[in-house]
């Protein structure tokens, strides 16, 4: 997530503490003229926020349009696309331990190490920072409350998942081809009266070799609607199956075959 030439000067918007923290240390020095040109857009710090689903819908579309002409940003997003899968396998207890005891100098130390390390080392450090900031949550999905307006329909293949065992859960999935792989937009509906106990769910993709990879997770209870988003570096034609599992016993509740 280092500085990449060819992208202007500015910043992304929204509640993205991780991206904002990294931005502070890595913005390259600019001339007075550059500092004065606040109208110029910057995309060099949007990669992590894009992969983690933290950009707004308008920002996401803007960044995707930018990547069509920027090979540097496209390559960086492809490299970071594996972070959600890394974070999804981090147990909640370990995420909490990352914050105990809290240290104010943790971020500077991580940033200093990131600047000196190789690219893959930077990716692993970024994953640790995101996990620590998430504390007890796994940041592999953007969970939209039921009272929030639905996002615009994505341009991609939308498929209804079928139940493998009876449950109150129904879902559809949209696979969107991206320059770096595939974005997976899920819409889940949970039947029953609201107020019941929330359960943990996981999202898996199965590739052409039959290997299953966990790419997302979320908690939800009866009477709720969730729209998690996950990413993978696999191209669309390499995804053979999508599964939603109950995390407590790893049983597959719904699946879609392609």
C-alpha positions as CSV (number, residue, x, y, z in Angstrom):
1,X,0.0,0.0,0.0
2,X,2.9,2.3,-0.7
3,X,2.8,5.5,-2.7
4,X,2.1,4.9,-6.3
5,X,3.1,7.4,-9.0
6,X,0.4,8.7,-11.4
7,X,-2.3,9.3,-8.7
8,X,-3.0,12.9,-7.6
9,X,-3.2,14.5,-4.1
10,X,-6.2,14.4,-1.8
11,X,-8.0,11.9,0.4
12,X,-10.9,9.4,0.5
13,X,-13.9,10.1,2.6
14,X,-15.9,8.1,5.1
15,X,-15.4,6.3,8.5
16,X,-12.2,4.4,7.6
17,X,-9.9,4.7,10.6
18,X,-7.4,2.3,9.1
19,X,-7.0,4.0,5.8
20,X,-6.9,7.4,7.5
21,X,-4.1,6.3,9.9
22,X,-2.0,5.0,7.1
23,X,-2.6,8.1,5.1
24,X,-0.9,10.3,7.7
25,X,2.5,8.6,7.3
26,X,2.7,7.9,3.7
27,X,1.7,11.0,1.8
28,X,4.7,12.2,-0.2
29,X,5.9,15.8,0.2
30,X,4.3,18.2,-2.2
31,X,5.2,21.6,-3.5
32,X,3.3,24.7,-2.6
33,X,1.5,24.6,-5.9
34,X,0.5,21.0,-5.3
35,X,-0.8,21.8,-1.8
36,X,-2.9,24.6,-3.2
37,X,-4.6,22.5,-5.8
38,X,-7.3,20.9,-3.6
39,X,-9.4,20.1,-6.6
40,X,-7.1,17.3,-7.7
41,X,-8.4,13.8,-6.8
42,X,-6.2,11.3,-5.1
43,X,-6.6,7.5,-5.5
44,X,-3.3,6.3,-4.1
45,X,-4.7,5.7,-0.6
46,X,-8.1,4.2,-1.7
47,X,-6.9,0.6,-2.3
48,X,-7.3,-0.8,1.2
49,X,-10.7,1.0,1.8
50,X,-11.9,-0.4,-1.6
51,X,-10.9,-4.0,-0.8
52,X,-12.5,-3.8,2.7
53,X,-15.7,-2.3,1.3
54,X,-15.4,1.0,3.2
55,X,-15.9,3.3,0.2
56,X,-19.3,4.7,-0.5
57,X,-21.1,3.6,-3.6
58,X,-20.1,6.7,-5.5
59,X,-16.5,6.4,-4.4
60,X,-16.4,2.8,-5.4
61,X,-17.6,3.5,-8.9
62,X,-15.2,6.4,-9.2
63,X,-12.3,4.3,-8.1
64,X,-13.2,1.5,-10.5
65,X,-13.4,3.9,-13.4
66,X,-9.9,5.2,-12.4
67,X,-8.4,1.7,-12.3
68,X,-9.4,1.2,-15.9
69,X,-6.6,3.6,-16.8
70,X,-4.2,3.2,-13.9
71,X,-2.2,-0.1,-13.9
72,X,-0.5,0.8,-10.6
73,X,-3.8,1.1,-8.7
74,X,-5.2,-2.0,-10.4
75,X,-2.1,-4.1,-9.4
76,X,-2.2,-2.9,-5.8
77,X,-5.9,-3.8,-5.4
78,X,-5.2,-7.2,-6.8
79,X,-2.4,-7.7,-4.3
80,X,-4.6,-6.6,-1.4
81,X,-7.7,-8.7,-2.4
82,X,-6.6,-11.6,-0.2
83,X,-6.8,-9.5,3.0
84,X,-10.5,-10.2,3.7
85,X,-9.8,-13.9,3.6
86,X,-6.9,-13.5,6.0
87,X,-9.0,-11.5,8.4
88,X,-12.0,-13.8,8.2
89,X,-10.0,-16.7,9.8
90,X,-8.8,-14.6,12.8
91,X,-10.7,-15.8,15.9
92,X,-12.5,-13.1,17.9
93,X,-10.4,-13.9,21.0
94,X,-7.1,-13.2,19.1
95,X,-8.5,-10.0,17.7
96,X,-9.2,-8.8,21.3
97,X,-5.8,-9.8,22.5
98,X,-4.2,-7.5,19.9
99,X,-5.6,-4.6,21.8
100,X,-4.4,-5.7,25.3
101,X,-2.6,-3.8,26.6
102,X,-3.3,-0.7,24.4
103,X,-0.2,1.1,23.3
104,X,-0.3,4.6,21.7
105,X,2.9,4.0,19.8
106,X,1.6,0.8,18.1
107,X,0.6,2.6,14.9
108,X,3.9,4.5,14.4
109,X,5.9,1.2,14.9
110,X,3.8,-0.6,12.4
111,X,4.0,2.2,9.9
112,X,7.8,2.3,10.3
113,X,8.1,-1.4,9.7
114,X,5.8,-1.2,6.7
115,X,8.0,1.5,5.0
116,X,11.1,-0.7,5.4
117,X,9.6,-4.1,4.5
118,X,8.8,-5.8,1.2
119,X,5.4,-5.5,-0.4
120,X,4.0,-8.7,1.1
121,X,5.2,-7.8,4.5
122,X,3.3,-4.5,4.2
123,X,0.2,-6.5,3.4
124,X,0.5,-8.7,6.5
125,X,1.1,-5.6,8.7
126,X,-2.0,-3.9,7.2
127,X,-4.0,-7.0,8.0
128,X,-2.9,-6.9,11.6
129,X,-3.7,-3.2,11.9
130,X,-7.2,-3.7,10.5
131,X,-7.8,-6.6,12.8
132,X,-6.7,-4.6,15.8
133,X,-8.9,-1.7,14.9
134,X,-11.8,-4.1,14.4
135,X,-11.3,-5.5,17.9
136,X,-14.0,-8.2,18.2
137,X,-15.3,-7.8,14.7
138,X,-14.2,-9.4,11.5
139,X,-14.0,-6.7,8.8
140,X,-14.8,-8.9,5.9
141,X,-18.3,-7.6,5.2
142,X,-20.0,-4.2,5.1
143,X,-23.2,-4.7,7.1
144,X,-26.0,-2.4,6.1
145,X,-28.9,-1.8,8.7
146,X,-32.4,-2.6,7.5
147,X,-33.4,1.1,7.6
148,X,-30.6,2.1,5.3
149,X,-31.4,2.7,1.6
150,X,-30.5,-0.3,-0.6
151,X,-27.4,0.2,-2.8
152,X,-27.8,0.5,-6.5
153,X,-27.9,-2.9,-8.2
154,X,-24.5,-4.1,-9.2
155,X,-23.7,-5.0,-12.8
156,X,-23.0,-8.7,-12.6
157,X,-24.4,-12.1,-12.5
158,X,-27.0,-12.4,-9.7
159,X,-28.1,-15.9,-8.5
160,X,-30.5,-17.0,-5.9
161,X,-29.0,-19.5,-3.4
162,X,-30.8,-22.7,-2.7
163,X,-31.3,-24.3,0.7
164,X,-29.3,-27.4,1.4
165,X,-31.0,-27.9,4.8
166,X,-34.2,-26.2,6.0
167,X,-33.6,-22.8,7.7
168,X,-35.2,-19.3,7.9
169,X,-32.3,-17.9,5.9
170,X,-32.6,-16.9,2.2
171,X,-30.0,-15.2,0.1
172,X,-28.9,-14.1,-3.4
173,X,-25.4,-13.4,-4.5
174,X,-24.1,-11.1,-7.3
175,X,-20.6,-11.8,-8.8
176,X,-19.1,-8.7,-10.3
177,X,-16.0,-9.0,-12.5
178,X,-13.2,-6.6,-11.5
179,X,-9.8,-5.9,-13.0
180,X,-8.2,-7.6,-10.0
181,X,-10.6,-10.5,-9.5
182,X,-14.2,-10.7,-8.4
183,X,-16.4,-8.7,-6.0
184,X,-19.1,-10.8,-4.2
185,X,-22.2,-8.9,-3.1
186,X,-24.6,-10.9,-0.9
187,X,-28.1,-10.1,0.2
188,X,-29.4,-12.2,3.1
189,X,-32.9,-12.2,4.6
190,X,-33.6,-13.8,8.0
191,X,-37.2,-14.8,8.7
192,X,-38.9,-14.7,12.1
193,X,-39.7,-11.9,14.6
194,X,-36.9,-9.5,15.3
195,X,-35.2,-9.5,18.6
196,X,-34.0,-13.1,18.6
197,X,-30.4,-14.3,19.2
198,X,-28.0,-13.4,16.5
199,X,-25.9,-16.2,15.0
200,X,-22.6,-16.2,13.1
201,X,-22.5,-17.0,9.4
202,X,-19.6,-17.4,7.0
203,X,-19.3,-17.1,3.2
204,X,-17.2,-19.5,1.2
205,X,-16.2,-19.8,-2.4
206,X,-15.2,-23.1,-4.1
207,X,-12.8,-22.9,-7.0
208,X,-12.4,-25.2,-10.1
209,X,-10.1,-27.5,-8.1
210,X,-12.7,-28.0,-5.4
211,X,-10.8,-25.9,-2.8
212,X,-13.1,-23.9,-0.4
213,X,-11.9,-20.5,0.8
214,X,-13.6,-18.4,3.5
215,X,-14.0,-14.9,2.2
216,X,-16.5,-13.3,4.6
217,X,-18.4,-13.5,7.9
218,X,-21.1,-11.7,9.8
219,X,-23.6,-12.0,12.7
220,X,-27.4,-11.7,12.1
221,X,-30.6,-12.5,13.9
222,X,-34.3,-13.1,13.0
223,X,-36.1,-10.3,11.2
224,X,-33.0,-8.7,9.7
225,X,-31.6,-8.1,6.2
226,X,-27.9,-8.0,5.6
227,X,-25.8,-7.1,2.6
228,X,-22.2,-8.2,3.2
229,X,-19.6,-7.7,0.5
230,X,-16.4,-9.9,0.0
231,X,-13.6,-9.9,-2.5
232,X,-11.3,-12.5,-4.1
233,X,-8.5,-12.5,-6.6
234,X,-10.1,-15.4,-8.4
235,X,-11.6,-14.4,-11.8
236,X,-15.3,-15.0,-12.1
237,X,-15.0,-18.1,-14.3
238,X,-12.9,-19.8,-11.6
239,X,-15.7,-19.6,-9.0
240,X,-17.7,-22.9,-9.2
241,X,-19.8,-22.6,-6.0
242,X,-20.8,-20.1,-3.3
243,X,-21.8,-21.4,0.1
244,X,-23.3,-19.7,3.2
245,X,-22.5,-21.7,6.4
246,X,-23.6,-21.6,10.0
247,X,-20.3,-20.9,11.7
248,X,-21.1,-22.7,15.0
249,X,-21.1,-26.1,13.2
250,X,-19.8,-25.3,9.7
251,X,-22.9,-26.8,8.1
252,X,-23.8,-25.4,4.7
253,X,-27.2,-23.7,4.8
254,X,-27.4,-22.3,1.2
255,X,-25.4,-22.7,-1.9
256,X,-25.3,-21.6,-5.6
257,X,-23.5,-23.5,-8.3
258,X,-22.1,-21.9,-11.5
